[in-house]
Amino acid sequence: MPLVREHADWWNCPSYGVARLAELRPLAGDARVSVQHPVGLVTGDADRDTVEAQTRRRFGSWGGALVGDAAALADALSAEAALGVDGFVVQLSDFGTPATIEAFMATVAPAVAGVTPR
């Protein structure tokens, strides 16, 4: 983190580091922070257990996977934004089909966009 603080414009916190974000964010100094997450968005008649199993199967070794409906994902990402996260790198569990991207951008992204860091 000293290198980030001294030299970086951005620090991309890996998903497995999110649990320590409140501790690590101040150590990044003036660098902007992004977080990378595998995400399973449960939409329409999709079964949460099926989406979670797919997400774990494809990205389980990454850690920090988020699975849920739009409200749950918005809550999780908003909490990170409130800690000073400026951007998110999202890997969708279905590899980003147009329908899932549209749903994520219509339902999750707007809720997170208005969050002010604490």
Buried (B, 14 or more C-beta within 10 A) or exposed (E): BEEBBEEBEEBBBEBEBBEEBBEBBEEBBEBBBBBBBBBBBBBEEBEEEEBBBBBBEBBEEBBBBBBBBBEBBBBBBBBBBBBBBEEBEBBBBBEEEEEBBEBBEEBBBEBBEEBEEE
